């Protein structure tokens, strides 16, 4: 007994035993995650053209963004408004449509449910660039599938509101499958006896939806709302690949100008691009905190 050394606490022993396994991941995460984040925050307070050393300017970049007489003010708030339009329309679509589909599959005895899910899920596995190439053919004003099939004469990608509609269609097509799988998994634990009992008590489909389906899917619904909102604020590929921000910059979103400022064909304004990205990140954090607050309040 006396010759035995003191035993280490279980948690300390487990940490050092696991450290060699998690260390490579921590190093990679630090190099490609943590360090770029802090470097980007630092750049937001500098003037830098990707050549030489950044010059510290303090809050000057942010002052220009909030100064109505500057070019940076005009593009930031114009494109922020376009981004908000995308969020306000695409997020409800990407939440409500798969939710209704999951509800329909849960309450109806349909054959081939797995195949039906796969049809909606597969587009989510395709990159935005590849999907956009397909939908550019569909929305082509001269020989596109829509115009030739229905004999329409619509300039889908060259006029509004058609350009926005095309962007929303591509976003819904690629985003519906993942949320559908999440909702279906949450509803799989709900017994069909509940729906049958509710029917016997005289509850119609709408009452069943609000009394059974929504309570069973509340937490996944909050999760998908937070994640979908974050992804929507970071939209770039859909408008870039479909419309290039046109017509006349009416579908230009914030990340497109952040990218154009940081990596232009001419002189770079990487410091200003970082300042805009930091503001966008702060807005996203505030929105996420509000969503989490309401989620906890509901619990």
C-alpha positions as CSV (number, residue, x, y, z in Angstrom):
1,X,0.0,0.0,0.0
2,X,2.7,2.5,1.1
3,X,4.9,1.7,-1.9
4,X,2.2,2.6,-4.4
5,X,2.3,6.0,-6.0
6,X,-0.6,8.4,-5.9
7,X,-3.2,7.7,-8.5
8,X,-3.9,10.5,-11.0
9,X,-7.5,11.8,-11.2
10,X,-9.4,9.9,-13.8
11,X,-10.1,13.0,-15.9
12,X,-6.4,14.0,-16.0
13,X,-5.3,10.5,-16.9
14,X,-7.9,10.2,-19.7
15,X,-6.9,13.6,-21.1
16,X,-3.2,12.8,-21.5
17,X,-4.0,9.3,-22.8
18,X,-6.2,10.8,-25.5
19,X,-4.0,13.8,-26.2
20,X,-1.8,12.1,-28.9
21,X,-4.9,11.2,-30.8
22,X,-6.6,14.6,-30.7
23,X,-3.4,16.7,-31.1
24,X,-3.1,16.4,-34.9
25,X,-6.7,17.6,-35.2
26,X,-6.1,20.4,-32.8
27,X,-3.0,21.5,-34.9
28,X,-4.9,21.4,-38.2
29,X,-7.9,23.2,-36.6
30,X,-5.6,25.9,-35.2
31,X,-3.7,26.4,-38.5
32,X,-6.8,26.5,-40.8
33,X,-9.4,27.7,-38.3
34,X,-8.4,29.6,-35.3
35,X,-5.3,31.5,-36.7
36,X,-7.2,32.7,-39.9
37,X,-10.1,33.9,-37.8
38,X,-7.9,36.0,-35.5
39,X,-5.8,37.2,-38.5
40,X,-8.9,38.2,-40.3
41,X,-10.1,40.2,-37.2
42,X,-6.7,41.9,-37.1
43,X,-6.9,42.8,-40.8
44,X,-10.3,44.5,-40.3
45,X,-8.4,47.3,-38.5
46,X,-5.7,47.6,-41.1
47,X,-5.2,48.9,-44.6
48,X,-3.7,46.1,-46.7
49,X,-3.4,45.4,-50.4
50,X,-2.0,41.8,-50.1
51,X,1.4,43.2,-50.8
52,X,3.8,44.2,-48.0
53,X,2.8,44.6,-44.4
54,X,-0.7,45.6,-43.2
55,X,-0.9,49.2,-41.9
56,X,-2.9,49.7,-38.7
57,X,-5.7,52.2,-39.2
58,X,-7.9,51.4,-36.2
59,X,-11.6,52.1,-36.8
60,X,-11.1,53.9,-40.1
61,X,-12.5,51.0,-42.2
62,X,-15.7,50.9,-40.2
63,X,-16.1,54.7,-40.3
64,X,-16.0,54.4,-44.1
65,X,-18.6,51.7,-44.1
66,X,-21.0,53.9,-42.0
67,X,-20.2,57.1,-43.9
68,X,-23.0,57.8,-46.4
69,X,-20.7,59.7,-48.7
70,X,-18.3,56.8,-49.4
71,X,-18.3,54.1,-52.0
72,X,-17.9,51.4,-49.4
73,X,-21.1,52.6,-47.6
74,X,-23.1,52.3,-50.8
75,X,-21.9,48.7,-51.7
76,X,-22.0,47.4,-48.2
77,X,-25.6,48.4,-47.4
78,X,-26.9,47.7,-50.9
79,X,-25.5,44.2,-50.8
80,X,-26.5,43.7,-47.2
81,X,-30.1,44.5,-48.2
82,X,-29.9,42.0,-51.0
83,X,-28.5,39.4,-48.6
84,X,-31.4,40.0,-46.2
85,X,-33.9,39.6,-49.0
86,X,-32.3,36.2,-49.8
87,X,-32.4,35.2,-46.1
88,X,-36.1,36.3,-45.6
89,X,-37.3,34.3,-48.5
90,X,-34.9,31.3,-48.8
91,X,-34.9,30.4,-45.1
92,X,-38.7,30.0,-44.7
93,X,-38.8,28.0,-48.0
94,X,-36.0,25.7,-46.9
95,X,-37.6,25.1,-43.5
96,X,-41.3,25.0,-44.4
97,X,-41.2,22.9,-47.6
98,X,-39.2,19.9,-46.1
99,X,-41.3,20.2,-42.9
100,X,-44.5,19.8,-44.9
101,X,-43.0,16.9,-46.9
102,X,-41.9,15.1,-43.7
103,X,-45.3,15.6,-42.2
104,X,-47.0,14.2,-45.4
105,X,-44.7,11.2,-45.4
106,X,-45.4,10.6,-41.7
107,X,-49.1,10.8,-41.8
108,X,-49.7,9.0,-45.1
109,X,-49.0,5.4,-45.7
110,X,-46.9,5.8,-48.9
111,X,-44.8,3.2,-50.6
112,X,-41.2,4.0,-51.6
113,X,-40.7,6.6,-48.9
114,X,-36.9,5.9,-49.0
115,X,-36.7,6.5,-52.7
116,X,-38.8,9.7,-52.3
117,X,-36.4,10.9,-49.7
118,X,-33.4,10.1,-51.8
119,X,-34.8,12.1,-54.8
120,X,-34.8,15.2,-52.6
121,X,-31.6,14.4,-50.8
122,X,-29.3,13.8,-53.8
123,X,-29.3,17.4,-55.0
124,X,-27.7,18.4,-51.6
125,X,-24.7,16.2,-52.5
126,X,-24.1,18.1,-55.7
127,X,-21.9,21.2,-55.4
128,X,-23.5,24.6,-56.0
129,X,-21.4,25.2,-59.0
130,X,-22.5,22.0,-60.7
131,X,-26.1,22.6,-59.8
132,X,-26.0,26.1,-61.1
133,X,-24.7,24.9,-64.5
134,X,-27.7,22.6,-64.7
135,X,-30.2,25.3,-63.7
136,X,-28.6,27.8,-66.1
137,X,-29.7,25.5,-68.9
138,X,-33.2,25.3,-67.4
139,X,-33.5,29.1,-67.1
140,X,-31.8,30.0,-70.4
141,X,-33.9,32.6,-72.1
142,X,-33.3,31.2,-75.6
143,X,-33.2,27.4,-75.4
144,X,-33.9,26.7,-71.7
145,X,-36.3,24.0,-70.7
146,X,-38.9,26.3,-69.1
147,X,-39.2,28.7,-72.0
148,X,-39.2,26.0,-74.7
149,X,-41.6,23.7,-72.9
150,X,-44.2,26.4,-72.0
151,X,-43.5,28.7,-74.9
152,X,-42.6,31.5,-72.6
153,X,-40.5,34.6,-73.4
154,X,-39.0,35.3,-70.0
155,X,-35.4,36.5,-69.4
156,X,-35.0,34.5,-66.2
157,X,-31.4,35.5,-65.5
158,X,-31.4,39.0,-67.0
159,X,-34.4,40.7,-65.4
160,X,-36.0,41.0,-62.0
161,X,-37.9,39.5,-60.3
162,X,-37.0,36.4,-62.4
163,X,-33.4,36.5,-61.5
164,X,-34.2,36.3,-57.8
165,X,-36.8,33.5,-58.5
166,X,-34.1,31.5,-60.2
167,X,-31.7,31.9,-57.3
168,X,-34.4,30.8,-54.8
169,X,-35.2,27.8,-56.9
170,X,-31.6,26.7,-57.0
171,X,-31.2,27.3,-53.2
172,X,-34.4,25.3,-52.4
173,X,-33.4,22.5,-54.8
174,X,-30.0,22.1,-53.0
175,X,-31.2,22.7,-49.4
176,X,-34.4,20.8,-49.1
177,X,-33.0,17.3,-48.7
178,X,-30.9,17.7,-45.6
179,X,-33.7,19.3,-43.6
180,X,-36.1,16.7,-44.8
181,X,-33.9,13.9,-43.5
182,X,-33.6,15.6,-40.1
183,X,-37.3,16.1,-39.8
184,X,-38.1,12.6,-40.9
185,X,-35.7,11.2,-38.3
186,X,-37.3,13.3,-35.5
187,X,-40.8,12.1,-36.6
188,X,-39.8,8.5,-36.8
189,X,-40.1,8.2,-33.1
190,X,-43.6,9.4,-33.1
191,X,-46.1,6.6,-32.9
192,X,-48.8,6.4,-35.6
193,X,-51.1,5.6,-32.7
194,X,-51.0,9.2,-31.7
195,X,-52.3,10.3,-35.1
196,X,-54.9,7.6,-35.1
197,X,-56.1,8.5,-31.6
198,X,-56.2,12.2,-32.6
199,X,-58.3,11.3,-35.6
200,X,-60.7,9.3,-33.5
201,X,-61.1,12.3,-31.2
202,X,-62.0,14.4,-34.2
203,X,-58.7,16.3,-34.7
204,X,-58.2,17.1,-38.4
205,X,-54.8,17.2,-40.2
206,X,-54.1,20.8,-39.3
207,X,-54.8,20.2,-35.6
208,X,-52.6,17.1,-35.7
209,X,-49.8,19.1,-37.3
210,X,-49.8,21.7,-34.5
211,X,-50.5,19.3,-31.6
212,X,-48.3,16.3,-32.5
213,X,-45.9,17.0,-35.4
214,X,-44.6,20.4,-34.3
215,X,-43.9,19.5,-30.6
216,X,-42.1,16.4,-31.8
217,X,-39.9,18.3,-34.1
218,X,-39.3,21.5,-32.1
219,X,-35.6,21.1,-31.3
220,X,-34.6,19.9,-34.8
221,X,-36.7,22.8,-36.1
222,X,-34.7,25.3,-34.0
223,X,-31.4,23.7,-35.1
224,X,-32.2,23.7,-38.8
225,X,-33.4,27.3,-38.5
226,X,-30.2,28.5,-36.9
227,X,-28.0,26.6,-39.4
228,X,-30.0,27.5,-42.4
229,X,-30.0,31.2,-41.4
230,X,-26.3,31.2,-41.0
231,X,-25.8,29.5,-44.4
232,X,-28.2,32.0,-46.1
233,X,-26.3,35.0,-44.8
234,X,-23.1,33.5,-46.3
235,X,-24.7,33.0,-49.7
236,X,-22.4,33.5,-52.6
237,X,-22.4,30.6,-55.0
238,X,-26.0,30.8,-56.2
239,X,-26.0,34.5,-57.4
240,X,-22.4,34.3,-58.5
241,X,-23.0,31.3,-60.7
242,X,-26.5,32.1,-62.0
243,X,-26.6,35.9,-62.4
244,X,-23.1,37.2,-61.6
245,X,-24.9,39.7,-59.3
246,X,-27.0,41.1,-62.2
247,X,-29.0,42.6,-63.7
248,X,-27.4,45.9,-62.7
249,X,-26.1,44.6,-59.3
250,X,-29.7,43.8,-58.2
251,X,-28.8,40.3,-57.0
252,X,-25.3,41.2,-55.8
253,X,-24.9,39.9,-52.2
254,X,-22.4,41.0,-49.6
255,X,-20.0,38.1,-49.9
256,X,-19.6,38.8,-53.6
257,X,-18.3,42.3,-52.9
258,X,-16.2,41.1,-50.0
259,X,-14.5,38.7,-52.4
260,X,-14.2,41.3,-55.1
261,X,-12.5,43.7,-52.7
262,X,-10.1,41.2,-51.3
263,X,-9.2,39.5,-54.6
264,X,-9.8,41.9,-57.5
265,X,-8.1,42.1,-60.8
266,X,-6.5,45.3,-59.7
267,X,-5.3,46.7,-56.3
268,X,-6.7,44.8,-53.3
269,X,-8.6,46.3,-50.4
270,X,-8.2,43.3,-48.1
271,X,-8.4,45.3,-44.9
272,X,-11.8,46.8,-45.9
273,X,-13.0,43.3,-47.0
274,X,-12.0,41.9,-43.6
275,X,-13.9,44.8,-41.9
276,X,-17.1,44.0,-43.9
277,X,-16.7,40.3,-43.1
278,X,-16.3,41.0,-39.4
279,X,-19.5,43.1,-39.4
280,X,-21.3,40.3,-41.2
281,X,-19.9,37.8,-38.6
282,X,-21.1,40.1,-35.7
283,X,-24.6,40.3,-37.3
284,X,-24.7,36.5,-37.6
285,X,-23.7,36.0,-34.0
286,X,-26.4,38.4,-32.7
287,X,-29.1,36.7,-34.8
288,X,-27.9,33.3,-33.6
289,X,-28.0,34.5,-30.0
290,X,-31.5,35.7,-30.4
291,X,-32.6,32.4,-31.9
292,X,-30.9,30.4,-29.1
293,X,-32.6,32.7,-26.5
294,X,-36.0,31.9,-27.9
295,X,-35.2,28.2,-28.2
296,X,-34.2,28.1,-24.5
297,X,-37.2,30.2,-23.6
298,X,-39.5,27.6,-25.3
299,X,-37.8,24.8,-23.4
